[in-house]
Amino acid sequence: MNLIESLNIEYIKVNDDELEAKMNLTKFHDNTYGYLNGGATIAFGEIIGGYASIQIIDDDELAVGQSVNANHMKPKKIEGYIIAKGKLMHKGRMSHVWNIEMIDQNNVLISHVTVSNAIIKGVR
């Protein structure tokens, strides 16, 4: 099992400058107090930001995580899901920056994550 499967990411949709993904919450995401672990939210953001960059670069390029910044706005009980909606803020030749808002099933902002990816030459 990989991290994507463990995090229970249900889908990732990407177009040229937007992304959307869903993470169903389970006991795996628990911070031991019944709330969403902030690290799970950060991992979710980095995974989907990297995936989104890979979808919009050339086949001879790779997107690798360079920086992740997260601000957690509200605690989220381990129930339901969170939806990530992101916008590509910068699409450079050598880097991408994604701004991602994580909202719950009640449309409450849980976290804001910014992901920067380095774009490098490599084989996928």
C-alpha positions as CSV (number, residue, x, y, z in Angstrom):
1,M,0.0,0.0,0.0
2,N,1.3,3.4,-0.9
3,L,0.7,6.8,0.8
4,I,-2.0,7.8,-1.7
5,E,-4.0,4.6,-0.8
6,S,-3.3,5.0,2.9
7,L,-4.6,8.6,2.8
8,N,-7.8,7.4,1.1
9,I,-7.6,9.9,-1.8
10,E,-10.6,9.1,-3.9
11,Y,-10.0,11.2,-7.0
12,I,-7.8,13.9,-8.4
13,K,-9.0,16.1,-11.3
14,V,-6.6,18.4,-13.1
15,N,-7.0,20.9,-16.0
16,D,-4.4,23.5,-17.1
17,D,-4.5,25.6,-14.0
18,E,-6.9,24.0,-11.5
19,L,-7.1,20.9,-9.4
20,E,-9.7,19.2,-7.3
21,A,-9.3,16.1,-5.1
22,K,-11.2,14.3,-2.3
23,M,-9.8,12.6,0.8
24,N,-12.2,10.4,2.8
25,L,-11.4,10.5,6.5
26,T,-10.8,7.3,8.4
27,K,-9.1,6.3,11.7
28,F,-5.8,6.5,9.8
29,H,-6.1,10.3,9.7
30,D,-6.6,10.6,13.5
31,N,-4.3,12.7,15.6
32,T,-5.2,10.4,18.6
33,Y,-7.8,12.9,19.8
34,G,-10.4,12.2,17.2
35,Y,-9.4,15.1,14.9
36,L,-7.7,15.2,11.5
37,N,-3.9,15.1,11.8
38,G,-2.3,18.2,10.2
39,G,0.4,16.1,8.7
40,A,-2.2,14.1,6.8
41,T,-3.5,17.4,5.4
42,I,0.0,18.5,4.4
43,A,0.7,15.1,2.7
44,F,-2.6,15.3,0.9
45,G,-1.6,18.8,-0.4
46,E,1.9,17.8,-1.5
47,I,0.6,14.7,-3.3
48,I,-2.1,16.4,-5.3
49,G,0.1,19.4,-6.1
50,G,2.8,17.1,-7.4
51,Y,0.3,15.1,-9.4
52,A,-1.2,18.2,-10.9
53,S,2.2,19.5,-12.0
54,I,3.0,16.2,-13.6
55,Q,-0.1,16.4,-15.7
56,I,0.9,19.7,-17.3
57,I,4.6,19.2,-18.0
58,D,6.4,17.5,-20.9
59,D,7.0,13.7,-20.8
60,D,10.7,14.2,-20.3
61,E,10.2,16.3,-17.2
62,L,9.5,15.5,-13.5
63,A,7.8,17.6,-10.8
64,V,9.5,17.2,-7.4
65,G,8.3,18.8,-4.2
66,Q,10.4,21.8,-3.2
67,S,8.4,23.5,-0.5
68,V,5.1,23.0,1.4
69,N,3.5,25.6,3.6
70,A,0.2,24.9,5.5
71,N,-2.1,27.0,7.7
72,H,-4.7,25.0,9.6
73,M,-7.8,27.1,10.1
74,K,-10.3,24.8,11.9
75,P,-10.1,21.4,13.6
76,K,-11.9,18.7,11.7
77,K,-13.4,15.6,13.4
78,I,-12.5,12.3,11.8
79,E,-15.8,12.0,9.9
80,G,-16.8,12.7,6.3
81,Y,-14.2,14.0,3.9
82,I,-12.2,17.0,2.8
83,I,-12.2,18.4,-0.7
84,A,-9.1,20.2,-2.0
85,K,-9.5,22.9,-4.6
86,G,-6.4,24.4,-6.0
87,K,-5.2,27.0,-8.5
88,L,-1.9,27.2,-10.3
89,M,-0.4,30.5,-9.1
90,H,2.9,30.3,-11.0
91,K,3.8,28.1,-14.0
92,G,7.4,28.8,-14.7
93,R,9.8,26.8,-16.9
94,M,11.5,25.4,-13.7
95,S,8.8,25.7,-11.0
96,H,5.1,25.6,-10.3
97,V,3.3,27.0,-7.3
98,W,-0.2,25.7,-6.3
99,N,-2.5,27.4,-3.9
100,I,-4.9,24.8,-2.3
101,E,-7.9,25.3,0.0
102,M,-9.1,22.3,1.9
103,I,-12.8,22.4,2.8
104,D,-15.0,19.9,4.5
105,Q,-18.4,18.5,3.5
106,N,-20.0,21.5,5.1
107,N,-17.9,23.9,3.0
108,V,-15.9,25.0,6.1
109,L,-12.3,26.0,5.3
110,I,-10.1,23.5,7.2
111,S,-6.6,24.3,5.9
112,H,-4.8,26.3,3.2
113,V,-1.7,24.7,1.7
114,T,0.8,26.2,-0.8
115,V,2.9,23.7,-2.7
116,S,6.0,24.6,-4.8
117,N,7.4,22.0,-7.2
118,A,10.7,22.1,-9.0
119,I,10.4,21.0,-12.7
120,I,13.4,18.9,-13.7
121,K,14.5,16.8,-16.6
122,G,14.0,13.1,-16.0
123,V,12.3,10.0,-17.2
124,R,8.8,9.1,-15.9
